Structures are given as C-alpha cells and as structure tokens.
Amino acid sequence: MRIDAHHHLWNYTPQDYGWIDDRMKVLRRDFTPADLAIEMASACVDASIAVQARQTLEETYWLLDLAEASPIIRGVTGWAPIADDNFAATLDQLRQKPLLKGLRHVVQAEPDGFLDAPAVNRGITTLRDTGLVYEILIFARQLAEAIRFVDRHPDQIFVLDHIAKPDIAGDSFAAWDAPFHELARRDNVSCKLSGMVTEADWQAWTPASLTPYFETALEAFGPSRLMAGSDWPVINVACSYVRWWQTISEWLVPLSPTDRQAIEAGTAARIYKIPFDSASKKETR
C-alpha cells in the first residue's frame, strides 16, 4: 500500500493563488480529484491526504466535501483561525467532519516569532486533546522557532512538512542539518518526505543531489516517523508525479520491507488514523 501524505487541490483564480508566479504558470489551472486519481493510478498510490493551500475556512470545508465524495482521499489537513478568540467553537464545528485529520498554517510566510505568539500557543492547547495533527510549514531558517514551539506542547502530534524546506538549490545543507536533527529529537514530531524538488534546481536536480537530504531525514526521524508525500500539483514545476515516486522507491531499495512500508504508508496511516488496508471510506470514520 502507498499513501500520498501531501497533495493539494484547487480551483485556480489569480486572486486566490497570487503566489503562483510566471515561473510556475503550469500551475495556473484547476487541479481536481479526477486529475489526482489519474496521477495516483500511474504511480500505484492507493490513498491520500489533501492539504490546505488557502487560509480560509471555505477551502477547508470544500476539501472535506471533496474527500467525502472520493474513494481515495482518506483525510484532510485544513486551515482554521487557530489564534482567534473563538477558535474552540470553530474547531467544534470542524470536528463534525470525520475526515478532518489536522490543521496547518503557512508559517513560512509569517514574520519571525509567529509560533511564539501567545494566541497561537493557546490555540494549540485547545487542539491537544482532539487527536488532530498540527502540521508545521516552515523554511529551514525557522527551525529554532519551531523547536521552541514544539517544546511548549509535548503532548501535541506534529508533522513537519517538506523536511523544513532547506535551500537545496543554494547548497545550504550545513545550515539545515543541525537544527533539523534537534527538532527530530522530539518524539511527538514526524516528518514528510515531500516538497524537496521544488527547493532544488527545478531543471537540474537529480535523485543523487537530493539523497543527502533523504539520508539525513532517515537518520534523524527513522522510518517510523517518516512519510512520503508528493506535494502535487506544486511538484509539477520540477518533476512529474510518477518520477517523484520512482525517486522515493530508489531511495528505499536498501531498506527492509518493514521500513519501506512504514515510509510509503505505515507512518501516515498511524499519524492520520487511516486503516492500513484497502478498507472502504465508510470504515475509516
């Protein structure tokens, strides 16, 4: 079994997706569950987690509706106003949707100190007893802030997106390595092997050029806290869906069958509470 632990869906408009610049114009169209199903079938991927791309409750509910109608989308990481005074009430409403698996904020776009804000930390405290994941989307330079944040919430389940987005194209391995290892020492944090090719040279990257980052992630988190994700369709600026899964497969060859299965599906199934089989959507609720 394979689970794509990280992909997006959207109905494109320039206003809603202003971050898609001219270099990324291949992304300036709709990406639907039907498109996703074609990609997943081509790479023998069985299930997925849809992740927010806009910071609106409207999008979160839209993704949940799509997941409910889809046999392959087994959960959603949405967005909610975690720092708002009425977050608890908002969360109560969202939790009526059983396919909500977690929440995320685009912290990489926020000024330094966002994760230190009292209101954000109050929101995480509210989230703690729900069993929902909080995903951390940051650049590598924000790892020290993320470590402080995680240390305030030892009982919260966290997932680090995109191995903290090191500047692979700029060969900034050394600046990323030590704080990445430090964050990985927290057992309540897992990590997604995703979003790597878009931090590399889009035209010139090779599996070998990314291997040191994969090996470091494997060393730091271990197979039981690593999960594979595509970051589709963003990945399309640098790589096809199939090529990314082929790259992951090549990396996993030296591992045991148990460790390979953990990275390809088992970790995501455990963290997002997805039955580790081909159970129907009704059985996942």
C-alpha positions as CSV (number, residue, x, y, z in Angstrom):
1,M,0.0,0.0,0.0
2,R,1.1,3.6,-0.7
3,I,-0.3,6.7,0.8
4,D,0.4,10.1,-0.6
5,A,0.6,12.1,2.6
6,H,0.7,15.5,1.0
7,H,-1.1,16.9,-2.0
8,H,-3.3,19.9,-2.9
9,L,-6.4,20.5,-4.9
10,W,-7.7,23.9,-6.2
11,N,-10.0,25.8,-8.5
12,Y,-7.5,28.3,-9.8
13,T,-8.0,32.1,-9.8
14,P,-5.2,34.7,-9.9
15,Q,-6.6,36.4,-6.9
16,D,-6.6,33.3,-4.7
17,Y,-3.3,32.0,-5.8
18,G,-1.2,35.0,-6.3
19,W,1.9,33.1,-5.2
20,I,1.8,31.2,-8.5
21,D,4.2,33.4,-10.5
22,D,5.2,33.3,-14.1
23,R,7.9,30.6,-13.4
24,M,5.0,28.4,-12.1
25,K,2.5,29.0,-14.8
26,V,2.0,25.3,-15.3
27,L,0.0,25.5,-12.1
28,R,-2.4,28.1,-13.4
29,R,-5.3,25.8,-13.8
30,D,-7.8,23.7,-11.8
31,F,-6.5,20.5,-10.2
32,T,-9.3,18.2,-9.2
33,P,-9.9,14.8,-7.6
34,A,-10.2,13.3,-11.1
35,D,-6.8,14.7,-12.0
36,L,-5.4,13.3,-8.8
37,A,-6.9,9.9,-9.4
38,I,-5.1,9.6,-12.8
39,E,-1.7,10.6,-11.2
40,M,-2.2,8.2,-8.3
41,A,-3.1,5.3,-10.5
42,S,0.0,5.9,-12.6
43,A,2.3,5.6,-9.5
44,C,0.3,2.8,-7.8
45,V,-0.7,5.1,-4.9
46,D,-3.7,3.9,-3.0
47,A,-4.8,6.7,-0.7
48,S,-4.0,10.3,0.1
49,I,-4.2,13.3,2.5
50,A,-5.4,16.5,0.9
51,V,-3.7,19.6,2.4
52,Q,-4.9,23.2,2.5
53,A,-3.4,25.8,0.1
54,R,-5.5,28.8,1.0
55,Q,-6.0,30.1,4.5
56,T,-9.8,30.1,4.6
57,L,-12.5,28.0,6.3
58,E,-14.3,28.0,3.0
59,E,-11.4,26.0,1.4
60,T,-11.2,23.6,4.4
61,Y,-14.9,22.7,4.1
62,W,-14.5,22.4,0.4
63,L,-11.7,19.9,0.8
64,L,-13.7,18.0,3.3
65,D,-16.6,17.8,0.9
66,L,-14.3,16.5,-1.8
67,A,-12.8,13.9,0.5
68,E,-16.3,12.7,1.5
69,A,-17.1,12.1,-2.2
70,S,-13.8,10.5,-3.1
71,P,-12.7,6.9,-2.6
72,I,-9.0,7.8,-2.5
73,I,-8.8,10.9,-0.3
74,R,-8.7,9.5,3.2
75,G,-8.3,12.7,5.1
76,V,-7.8,16.5,5.1
77,T,-5.3,18.8,6.7
78,G,-7.2,22.0,6.7
79,W,-6.8,25.6,7.9
80,A,-8.7,27.3,10.8
81,P,-8.0,30.6,12.6
82,I,-6.1,29.0,15.5
83,A,-5.2,32.3,17.1
84,D,-8.8,33.7,17.2
85,D,-10.7,34.0,20.5
86,N,-13.5,31.8,19.1
87,F,-11.2,29.1,17.8
88,A,-12.6,26.5,20.2
89,A,-16.1,27.0,18.7
90,T,-14.8,26.9,15.2
91,L,-13.0,23.7,16.0
92,D,-16.1,22.1,17.4
93,Q,-17.9,22.7,14.1
94,L,-15.0,21.4,12.0
95,R,-14.7,18.2,14.1
96,Q,-18.2,17.2,13.0
97,K,-16.4,16.3,9.7
98,P,-14.7,12.9,10.5
99,L,-12.2,13.2,7.6
100,L,-10.6,16.2,9.2
101,K,-7.2,14.9,10.3
102,G,-5.3,18.0,11.1
103,L,-4.7,21.7,10.7
104,R,-1.9,23.9,9.1
105,H,-0.9,27.5,8.8
106,V,1.5,28.8,6.2
107,V,4.1,29.8,8.8
108,Q,6.8,30.2,6.2
109,A,5.0,33.4,5.0
110,E,4.8,34.9,8.5
111,P,7.3,37.2,10.2
112,D,9.7,35.8,12.8
113,G,8.1,35.0,16.1
114,F,4.7,33.8,14.8
115,L,5.0,30.5,16.6
116,D,5.9,32.3,19.8
117,A,2.7,34.3,19.9
118,P,0.5,33.6,22.9
119,A,-2.7,33.3,20.9
120,V,-1.2,30.7,18.6
121,N,0.0,28.7,21.5
122,R,-3.4,29.0,23.2
123,G,-4.9,27.5,20.1
124,I,-2.5,24.6,20.1
125,T,-3.5,23.9,23.7
126,T,-7.2,23.7,22.5
127,L,-6.2,21.3,19.8
128,R,-4.2,19.0,22.0
129,D,-6.9,16.6,23.2
130,T,-8.7,16.3,19.9
131,G,-6.2,13.8,18.3
132,L,-5.8,16.1,15.4
133,V,-2.4,16.7,13.9
134,Y,-0.8,20.2,13.6
135,E,1.4,20.5,10.5
136,I,4.4,22.8,10.6
137,L,5.2,24.5,7.3
138,I,8.4,26.5,7.6
139,F,11.6,27.3,6.0
140,A,14.8,25.9,7.4
141,R,15.7,29.3,9.0
142,Q,12.6,29.0,11.2
143,L,13.6,25.6,12.7
144,A,14.8,27.2,16.0
145,E,11.4,28.9,16.4
146,A,9.7,25.6,15.6
147,I,11.7,23.8,18.3
148,R,10.6,26.3,20.9
149,F,7.0,25.9,19.8
150,V,7.0,22.1,19.9
151,D,8.7,22.1,23.3
152,R,5.7,24.1,24.7
153,H,3.3,21.3,23.6
154,P,4.9,17.9,24.3
155,D,1.5,16.1,24.1
156,Q,0.5,17.5,20.7
157,I,1.1,15.5,17.5
158,F,3.1,17.5,15.0
159,V,4.1,16.8,11.4
160,L,7.0,18.7,9.8
161,D,6.2,19.5,6.1
162,H,8.8,19.2,3.3
163,I,11.7,18.4,5.7
164,A,11.6,22.1,6.7
165,K,12.3,23.3,3.1
166,P,16.1,23.6,3.1
167,D,17.6,25.7,0.3
168,I,18.8,22.7,-1.7
169,A,19.4,24.8,-4.8
170,G,21.7,27.1,-2.7
171,D,23.5,24.1,-1.2
172,S,22.6,25.2,2.3
173,F,22.8,21.7,3.8
174,A,25.0,22.7,6.7
175,A,22.6,25.4,7.9
176,W,19.7,23.0,7.9
177,D,21.3,19.8,9.2
178,A,21.9,20.6,13.0
179,P,18.5,22.2,13.8
180,F,16.7,19.6,11.7
181,H,18.3,16.9,13.9
182,E,17.5,18.8,17.0
183,L,13.8,19.0,16.1
184,A,13.7,15.3,15.3
185,R,14.7,14.5,18.9
186,R,11.1,15.3,19.9
187,D,9.2,12.1,19.6
188,N,5.9,13.8,19.0
189,V,7.1,15.2,15.6
190,S,7.0,13.2,12.4
191,C,8.2,14.4,9.0
192,K,7.1,14.4,5.4
193,L,9.5,13.5,2.6
194,S,7.9,16.0,0.2
195,G,8.5,19.4,-1.4
196,M,12.2,18.7,-2.0
197,V,12.4,19.0,-5.7
198,T,10.9,22.5,-5.6
199,E,13.6,23.6,-3.2
200,A,16.2,22.2,-5.6
201,D,17.2,23.4,-9.1
202,W,14.0,22.7,-11.0
203,Q,15.8,21.8,-14.2
204,A,19.0,20.2,-13.0
205,W,18.1,18.2,-9.9
206,T,18.8,14.5,-9.8
207,P,17.9,11.8,-7.2
208,A,21.6,11.8,-6.2
209,S,21.5,15.5,-5.5
210,L,18.7,15.0,-3.0
211,T,20.0,11.8,-1.5
212,P,21.9,13.5,1.4
213,Y,18.7,15.2,2.5
214,F,16.8,11.9,2.4
215,E,19.5,10.1,4.3
216,T,19.6,12.8,6.9
217,A,15.9,12.7,7.3
218,L,16.0,8.9,7.6
219,E,18.8,9.1,10.2
220,A,17.1,11.8,12.2
221,F,13.5,10.6,12.3
222,G,13.7,6.9,11.4
223,P,11.2,5.1,9.2
224,S,8.5,5.1,11.9
225,R,8.3,8.9,11.8
226,L,8.8,9.5,8.1
227,M,6.1,9.5,5.5
228,A,6.2,10.1,1.7
229,G,4.2,12.8,0.0
230,S,4.1,14.3,-3.4
231,D,3.2,18.0,-2.9
232,W,1.3,17.6,-6.2
233,P,0.5,19.7,-8.2
234,V,3.2,22.1,-7.0
235,I,5.7,19.4,-7.8
236,N,4.8,19.8,-11.5
237,V,7.1,22.8,-11.8
238,A,10.1,20.5,-11.4
239,C,9.0,16.8,-11.7
240,S,6.2,14.5,-12.7
241,Y,4.2,12.7,-10.1
242,V,5.5,9.3,-11.3
243,R,9.1,10.4,-11.3
244,W,8.9,11.5,-7.7
245,W,7.5,8.2,-6.5
246,Q,10.2,6.4,-8.6
247,T,12.8,8.6,-6.8
248,I,11.4,7.6,-3.4
249,S,11.4,3.9,-4.5
250,E,15.0,4.1,-5.4
251,W,16.0,5.6,-2.1
252,L,14.1,2.9,-0.2
253,V,15.7,-0.1,-2.0
254,P,18.4,-0.7,0.7
255,L,15.8,-0.6,3.5
256,S,14.0,-3.7,4.9
257,P,10.4,-4.4,3.6
258,T,9.1,-3.2,7.0
259,D,10.9,0.1,6.9
260,R,9.9,0.7,3.3
261,Q,6.3,0.1,4.1
262,A,6.5,2.5,7.0
263,I,7.7,5.3,4.9
264,E,5.4,4.6,2.0
265,A,2.2,4.1,4.0
266,G,2.5,2.9,7.6
267,T,3.6,6.2,9.3
268,A,0.9,8.2,7.5
269,A,-1.7,5.6,8.3
270,R,-0.8,5.7,12.0
271,I,-0.5,9.5,12.3
272,Y,-3.6,10.3,10.3
273,K,-5.6,7.3,11.7
274,I,-6.2,5.6,8.3
275,P,-6.8,1.9,8.4
276,F,-3.7,0.2,6.9
277,D,-5.5,-1.7,4.2
278,S,-7.9,-1.1,1.4
279,A,-10.9,-0.5,3.6
280,S,-13.8,1.5,2.3
281,K,-14.2,5.1,3.1
282,K,-17.1,4.3,5.5
283,E,-14.8,2.1,7.5
284,T,-12.4,5.0,8.1
285,R,-14.8,7.0,10.1
